[in-house]
């Protein structure tokens, strides 16, 4: 049974690495659309996680590895996301939609002892998937087209360990491995006014980023529980450091002819390289920090606020180095459980989640910061056999928001993200003390 589970876990991870994820035109820049943290539990509460210690024994917190004092069961999570993006720009009054469904998270967590807990997870961190054409008409009605294409996924694999110091304090450490390939292609084609190409060959400038990055996230938490009132105060903080990134960027400026009408492959004998070069970058995923405060009632409700900060990175794009601005994100959210002891009313045992966030993006175009904000909600629908000490169930979440602006002919992006997943929790891998 354990071998079958291990093979299944690896197979799901391979599928996650191979999948193609659709996203925003703003993914053209940098490492694309950042997806992490993509868990339903966190996303449904507006992104709060730094001061969130689950009251239940079946939920492992990867975002702040210190917040797992209550975790006691072996937990398996499988989650998928459906993204629905609606774009609009004042340039030619253009509108467009993009939809994508992908496996967003697989995780396995288990306790090593009463004080030490461990978790493994695998997620897409960011992605590129865009195809944009920009036409410029000349005075003689001839024109040229710039075509921008991008693809690829950057994934993250993580190992997290938590240690409970005493009843109030805990610390945790997460090791993060990022890996993947991101591609960008800019093609220039000139046409006569009747649409006939002026030249047989296409000029293309290709960028390939091969990424292998390793860093650490250190977390700490403090929680004080008033046993008389069952009220609790939680404070948490994290910092990501020790960046050992190695991103190799290969540039190729060449002319070529496509071998097929769909323009999926180049004719080998037609490729003529004009320029080739390679650079290396070590500032891909710089310093990140988070601070959160939460307050709630044991097994009944919880609310939290959180501030995230990320130092701007630099990345090469079509031969130029782009510096991205520092970003911050303000999140607020929580959960509510009406009455977990009411077995006559199923919906009294459902966990209801809610949240909102505002994020100043790292991208700034023509003086406009590409910001993002949204609201979110979700539920944990417990299985029939679930209890307050073994909270397994179906996870559902929704996130609605906006990104970008219409100023300076930029793109406004409205999105609706739907999430579904399962959390299976039980007492596995433990030897029986009695026969």
C-alpha positions as CSV (number, residue, x, y, z in Angstrom):
1,X,0.0,0.0,0.0
2,X,2.8,2.4,0.9
3,X,4.6,1.6,-2.3
4,X,1.5,2.3,-4.4
5,X,1.0,5.6,-2.6
6,X,4.7,6.6,-3.2
7,X,4.5,5.9,-6.9
8,X,1.2,7.8,-7.2
9,X,2.7,10.8,-5.4
10,X,5.7,10.8,-7.8
11,X,3.4,10.5,-10.9
12,X,1.3,13.4,-9.8
13,X,4.5,15.5,-9.3
14,X,5.6,14.6,-12.9
15,X,2.3,15.7,-14.3
16,X,2.5,19.0,-12.3
17,X,5.9,19.7,-13.8
18,X,4.7,19.0,-17.4
19,X,1.5,20.9,-17.4
20,X,1.1,24.2,-19.3
21,X,-0.5,27.1,-17.4
22,X,-2.3,30.0,-19.1
23,X,-1.8,33.5,-17.6
24,X,-1.7,37.3,-18.0
25,X,0.1,39.4,-20.6
26,X,2.0,40.9,-17.7
27,X,3.7,37.5,-17.5
28,X,5.8,38.7,-20.4
29,X,8.2,40.4,-17.9
30,X,10.4,38.6,-15.4
31,X,9.7,35.1,-14.3
32,X,6.0,35.3,-15.2
33,X,2.9,35.1,-13.1
34,X,3.8,34.0,-9.6
35,X,1.3,31.4,-8.3
36,X,2.7,30.5,-4.9
37,X,1.3,30.2,-2.2
38,X,-1.4,28.3,-4.1
39,X,-3.0,26.3,-1.3
40,X,-6.8,26.6,-1.0
41,X,-6.7,27.1,2.7
42,X,-4.4,30.1,2.5
43,X,-5.9,31.7,-0.7
44,X,-9.5,31.4,0.7
45,X,-8.4,33.6,3.6
46,X,-6.9,36.4,1.5
47,X,-3.4,34.9,1.8
48,X,-3.0,35.0,5.6
49,X,-0.7,32.3,6.9
50,X,2.1,33.9,9.0
51,X,0.1,34.1,12.2
52,X,-2.3,31.2,11.3
53,X,-2.0,28.1,13.5
54,X,-4.8,25.7,12.7
55,X,-7.0,24.6,15.6
56,X,-7.3,21.2,13.9
57,X,-4.7,18.4,13.9
58,X,-4.8,17.7,10.2
59,X,-3.6,21.0,8.6
60,X,0.2,21.7,8.0
61,X,1.3,25.2,7.4
62,X,4.2,25.5,4.8
63,X,4.2,29.3,4.5
64,X,5.3,29.7,8.1
65,X,6.8,26.3,9.1
66,X,6.7,27.3,12.8
67,X,2.9,27.2,12.8
68,X,2.3,23.5,13.2
69,X,2.1,23.0,17.0
70,X,-1.4,21.4,16.7
71,X,-0.5,19.1,13.8
72,X,-0.7,15.4,14.8
73,X,-2.0,13.4,11.8
74,X,-0.5,12.3,8.5
75,X,-2.0,14.5,5.9
76,X,-2.2,14.3,2.1
77,X,-3.4,17.2,0.0
78,X,-4.2,17.3,-3.7
79,X,-5.5,20.6,-5.1
80,X,-6.4,22.0,-8.5
81,X,-7.1,25.6,-9.7
82,X,-9.3,26.9,-12.5
83,X,-8.2,30.4,-13.6
84,X,-10.6,32.7,-15.6
85,X,-9.0,35.9,-16.8
86,X,-10.8,38.8,-18.6
87,X,-8.6,41.4,-20.3
88,X,-9.5,44.8,-21.6
89,X,-7.4,47.7,-23.1
90,X,-8.2,51.0,-24.6
91,X,-5.8,50.2,-27.5
92,X,-8.2,49.5,-30.4
93,X,-10.8,48.8,-27.6
94,X,-9.5,45.2,-27.4
95,X,-11.0,42.5,-25.2
96,X,-9.9,39.0,-24.6
97,X,-10.4,36.0,-22.2
98,X,-8.1,33.2,-21.1
99,X,-9.0,30.1,-19.1
100,X,-6.7,27.5,-17.6
101,X,-7.1,24.5,-15.3
102,X,-4.0,23.0,-13.6
103,X,-2.8,20.9,-10.7
104,X,-1.7,23.5,-8.2
105,X,-0.5,21.7,-5.1
106,X,0.4,18.3,-3.8
107,X,1.6,17.9,-0.2
108,X,2.4,15.2,2.4
109,X,3.0,16.0,6.0
110,X,3.4,13.9,9.2
111,X,4.6,14.2,12.8
112,X,8.0,12.9,13.7
113,X,7.3,13.3,17.4
114,X,5.1,15.5,19.7
115,X,7.4,18.4,19.2
116,X,8.8,17.9,15.6
117,X,6.6,17.9,12.5
118,X,7.7,17.5,8.8
119,X,6.1,18.3,5.5
120,X,6.9,17.9,1.7
121,X,5.2,19.9,-1.0
122,X,5.4,20.5,-4.7
123,X,3.8,23.4,-6.6
124,X,4.1,25.6,-9.7
125,X,5.8,28.8,-8.5
126,X,5.4,30.9,-11.7
127,X,4.5,30.4,-15.4
128,X,4.6,32.0,-18.8
129,X,2.1,31.3,-21.5
130,X,1.4,34.3,-23.9
131,X,1.2,35.1,-27.6
132,X,0.8,38.8,-28.4
133,X,1.0,40.6,-31.8
134,X,1.6,44.3,-32.2
135,X,1.1,45.8,-35.7
136,X,2.6,49.1,-36.8
137,X,1.4,50.7,-40.1
138,X,3.8,52.8,-42.1
139,X,3.1,55.8,-44.4
140,X,2.9,53.7,-47.6
141,X,0.3,51.4,-45.9
142,X,2.8,48.6,-45.5
143,X,3.3,47.4,-42.0
144,X,5.4,45.3,-39.7
145,X,4.4,43.0,-36.9
146,X,6.1,42.3,-33.6
147,X,5.1,39.0,-32.2
148,X,5.9,38.1,-28.6
149,X,5.6,34.5,-27.4
150,X,6.4,33.0,-24.0
151,X,6.1,29.6,-22.4
152,X,7.5,27.6,-19.5
153,X,6.9,26.9,-15.8
154,X,9.0,27.5,-12.7
155,X,8.3,24.9,-10.0
156,X,9.1,24.7,-6.4
157,X,9.7,21.6,-4.1
158,X,9.9,22.2,-0.4
159,X,10.8,20.4,2.8
160,X,9.6,22.0,6.0
161,X,10.4,21.1,9.7
162,X,8.7,22.5,12.8
163,X,9.8,22.4,16.4
164,X,7.6,23.3,19.3
165,X,9.8,24.9,22.1
166,X,7.1,25.1,24.7
167,X,3.4,25.8,25.0
168,X,3.8,29.3,23.6
169,X,6.8,29.4,21.2
170,X,7.7,27.4,18.1
171,X,10.2,27.8,15.3
172,X,10.4,26.2,11.8
173,X,12.7,26.0,8.8
174,X,11.7,25.4,5.2
175,X,14.2,24.5,2.4
176,X,13.0,25.7,-1.1
177,X,14.2,24.4,-4.4
178,X,13.1,26.2,-7.5
179,X,13.7,24.8,-11.0
180,X,12.4,25.1,-14.5
181,X,12.9,26.7,-17.9
182,X,11.2,29.9,-19.2
183,X,11.2,30.9,-22.9
184,X,10.5,34.3,-24.5
185,X,10.5,34.9,-28.3
186,X,10.2,38.2,-30.2
187,X,9.7,37.9,-33.9
188,X,9.7,40.8,-36.4
189,X,8.0,40.4,-39.8
190,X,7.5,43.1,-42.5
191,X,4.5,43.1,-44.9
192,X,3.4,44.9,-48.0
193,X,0.1,46.7,-47.8
194,X,-1.6,43.7,-49.4
195,X,-0.3,41.4,-46.6
196,X,2.5,39.8,-48.6
197,X,5.7,39.3,-46.6
198,X,8.5,41.6,-47.7
199,X,11.1,39.0,-46.9
200,X,11.0,35.2,-46.9
201,X,13.0,35.0,-43.6
202,X,11.8,35.9,-40.1
203,X,14.0,37.7,-37.6
204,X,13.6,36.2,-34.2
205,X,15.2,37.1,-30.8
206,X,14.9,34.2,-28.4
207,X,15.6,34.2,-24.6
208,X,15.9,31.0,-22.6
209,X,16.2,31.1,-18.8
210,X,17.4,27.9,-17.1
211,X,16.7,28.3,-13.4
212,X,18.0,26.4,-10.4
213,X,17.5,28.2,-7.1
214,X,17.8,27.2,-3.5
215,X,17.0,29.2,-0.4
216,X,15.6,28.9,3.2
217,X,12.6,30.3,5.0
218,X,12.9,30.7,8.7
219,X,9.7,31.1,10.8
220,X,8.8,31.8,14.3
221,X,5.5,32.0,16.2
222,X,4.0,32.9,19.6
223,X,0.6,31.9,20.7
224,X,-1.1,32.6,24.0
225,X,-4.3,30.8,24.9
226,X,-6.6,31.9,27.7
227,X,-8.0,28.6,29.0
228,X,-10.8,30.4,30.9
229,X,-12.2,32.1,27.9
230,X,-10.7,30.0,25.1
231,X,-9.5,33.2,23.4
232,X,-6.0,33.1,21.8
233,X,-3.5,35.7,20.4
234,X,-1.1,34.6,17.7
235,X,2.0,36.5,16.4
236,X,4.1,35.1,13.6
237,X,7.0,36.2,11.4
238,X,9.0,34.7,8.5
239,X,12.1,35.6,6.5
240,X,13.5,34.0,3.3
241,X,17.2,34.2,2.9
242,X,20.4,32.3,1.8
243,X,19.7,32.7,-1.9
244,X,22.0,30.5,-4.0
245,X,20.3,31.1,-7.3
246,X,21.9,30.3,-10.6
247,X,19.9,31.5,-13.6
248,X,21.6,31.0,-16.9
249,X,20.2,33.1,-19.7
250,X,20.9,32.2,-23.3
251,X,20.1,34.8,-26.1
252,X,20.0,33.9,-29.8
253,X,19.3,36.6,-32.5
254,X,18.7,34.8,-35.8
255,X,16.8,34.6,-39.1
256,X,14.9,31.5,-40.2
257,X,12.0,30.0,-42.1
258,X,9.3,27.9,-40.4
259,X,8.9,24.4,-41.7
260,X,5.1,24.3,-41.2
261,X,2.2,26.7,-41.6
262,X,1.4,26.6,-37.8
263,X,5.0,28.0,-37.2
264,X,5.8,25.3,-34.6
265,X,9.2,24.2,-35.9
266,X,12.0,25.9,-37.8
267,X,13.6,24.5,-41.0
268,X,17.0,23.4,-39.8
269,X,18.9,24.5,-42.9
270,X,17.3,27.9,-42.8
271,X,18.6,29.1,-39.5
272,X,21.3,31.8,-39.6
273,X,22.6,33.0,-36.3
274,X,23.4,36.8,-36.1
275,X,24.3,36.9,-32.4
276,X,24.6,34.5,-29.4
277,X,25.5,35.2,-25.8
278,X,25.0,33.9,-22.4
279,X,24.7,35.6,-19.0
280,X,24.2,34.5,-15.4
281,X,22.1,36.1,-12.6
282,X,22.2,35.5,-8.9
283,X,19.4,37.9,-7.7
284,X,16.4,36.0,-8.9
285,X,14.5,35.5,-5.6
286,X,15.9,38.1,-3.2
287,X,14.9,38.8,0.5
288,X,11.3,38.3,1.5
289,X,9.7,38.8,4.9
290,X,6.3,38.6,6.5
291,X,4.7,39.6,9.8
292,X,1.2,38.6,11.0
293,X,-1.0,39.0,14.0
294,X,-4.2,37.0,14.7
295,X,-6.9,36.6,17.4
296,X,-9.6,34.0,17.8
297,X,-11.7,31.7,19.9
298,X,-10.6,28.0,20.1
299,X,-12.3,25.8,17.6
300,X,-14.9,28.5,16.8
301,X,-13.4,31.5,14.9
302,X,-10.2,33.3,13.9
303,X,-9.2,36.6,12.2
304,X,-5.7,37.8,11.2
305,X,-3.9,40.6,9.4
306,X,-0.6,40.2,7.6
307,X,2.0,42.3,5.8
308,X,4.4,40.8,3.3
309,X,7.5,42.4,1.8
310,X,9.7,41.3,-1.1
311,X,12.8,43.1,-2.3
312,X,12.8,43.9,-6.1
313,X,14.8,41.5,-8.2
314,X,16.6,42.0,-11.5
315,X,16.3,39.7,-14.5
316,X,17.5,39.8,-18.1
317,X,14.9,40.1,-20.9
318,X,15.7,40.2,-24.6
319,X,19.3,41.3,-23.8
320,X,18.4,44.0,-21.3
321,X,18.4,43.9,-17.5
322,X,15.1,44.9,-15.9
323,X,15.0,46.1,-12.3
324,X,11.8,45.4,-10.5
325,X,10.5,47.5,-7.6
326,X,10.1,46.4,-4.1
327,X,6.6,45.0,-3.4
328,X,4.3,44.6,-0.5
329,X,1.0,42.8,0.2
330,X,-1.6,43.6,2.8
331,X,-3.9,40.7,3.7
332,X,-6.7,40.1,6.1
333,X,-8.9,37.1,6.6
334,X,-10.0,34.2,8.8
335,X,-12.4,31.4,9.3
336,X,-15.6,30.5,11.2
337,X,-16.9,27.1,12.5
338,X,-20.5,27.4,13.8
339,X,-20.6,24.2,16.1
340,X,-18.4,21.2,15.4
341,X,-20.4,19.1,18.0
342,X,-23.7,19.6,16.2
343,X,-24.0,16.3,14.3
344,X,-27.7,16.9,13.4
345,X,-26.8,19.8,11.2
346,X,-24.1,19.2,8.7
347,X,-23.5,22.8,7.8
348,X,-22.8,23.6,11.5
349,X,-19.6,21.5,11.1
350,X,-18.5,23.2,7.9
351,X,-15.5,25.6,8.2
352,X,-16.2,28.9,6.4
353,X,-13.2,31.0,5.2
354,X,-13.1,34.7,4.1
355,X,-10.4,37.2,3.2
356,X,-9.2,40.2,1.1
357,X,-5.8,41.5,-0.1
358,X,-4.1,44.4,-1.8
359,X,-0.7,43.9,-3.5
360,X,1.6,46.5,-5.0
361,X,3.2,44.7,-7.9
362,X,6.9,44.6,-8.7
363,X,6.2,45.7,-12.3
364,X,6.0,49.4,-13.2
365,X,5.2,50.4,-16.8
366,X,5.1,54.0,-18.1
367,X,4.9,55.2,-14.5
368,X,2.1,52.9,-13.6
369,X,2.5,50.2,-10.9
370,X,0.7,47.0,-11.9
371,X,-1.1,46.4,-8.7
372,X,-3.5,43.7,-7.7
373,X,-6.4,43.4,-5.2
374,X,-9.2,40.9,-4.5
375,X,-11.6,39.2,-2.2
376,X,-11.8,35.5,-1.4
377,X,-14.0,32.9,0.3
378,X,-14.0,29.1,0.8
379,X,-15.3,26.2,2.7
380,X,-14.0,22.9,4.1
381,X,-16.7,20.3,3.7
382,X,-15.9,17.6,6.2
383,X,-16.2,13.9,5.3
384,X,-18.8,11.9,7.3
385,X,-16.1,10.3,9.5
386,X,-14.4,13.6,10.2
387,X,-14.3,15.1,13.7
388,X,-12.6,18.1,15.4
389,X,-9.5,15.9,15.9
390,X,-9.5,14.4,12.4
391,X,-10.7,17.1,10.0
392,X,-10.6,15.5,6.5
393,X,-12.7,16.9,3.8
394,X,-13.3,18.6,0.4
395,X,-11.8,22.0,0.1
396,X,-13.5,24.6,-2.1
397,X,-12.3,28.2,-2.7
398,X,-13.0,31.2,-4.9
399,X,-11.0,34.4,-5.5
400,X,-12.3,37.5,-7.4
401,X,-10.1,40.5,-8.2
402,X,-8.5,42.9,-10.5
403,X,-4.9,43.6,-11.8
404,X,-3.5,46.3,-13.9
405,X,-4.9,49.6,-15.3
406,X,-6.3,51.1,-18.5
407,X,-4.0,54.1,-18.2
408,X,-1.5,54.6,-21.1
409,X,-3.2,51.9,-23.2
410,X,-2.2,49.2,-20.6
411,X,-4.2,46.2,-19.8
412,X,-6.9,45.8,-17.1
413,X,-7.3,42.2,-15.9
414,X,-10.3,40.9,-14.0
415,X,-10.0,37.4,-12.7
416,X,-12.1,34.7,-11.1
417,X,-10.1,31.8,-9.7
418,X,-11.8,28.6,-8.6
419,X,-10.1,26.0,-6.4
420,X,-10.9,22.4,-5.4
421,X,-9.0,19.9,-3.4
422,X,-9.0,17.1,-0.9
423,X,-7.3,16.8,2.5
424,X,-7.0,13.2,3.7
425,X,-5.8,12.9,7.3
426,X,-5.3,9.9,9.5
427,X,-2.9,8.3,12.0
428,X,-0.5,6.6,9.6
429,X,3.0,5.3,9.9
430,X,2.8,4.7,13.6
431,X,3.5,1.4,15.3
432,X,0.9,0.1,17.7
433,X,1.9,0.1,21.4
434,X,-0.4,-2.7,22.3
435,X,-1.3,-6.0,20.7
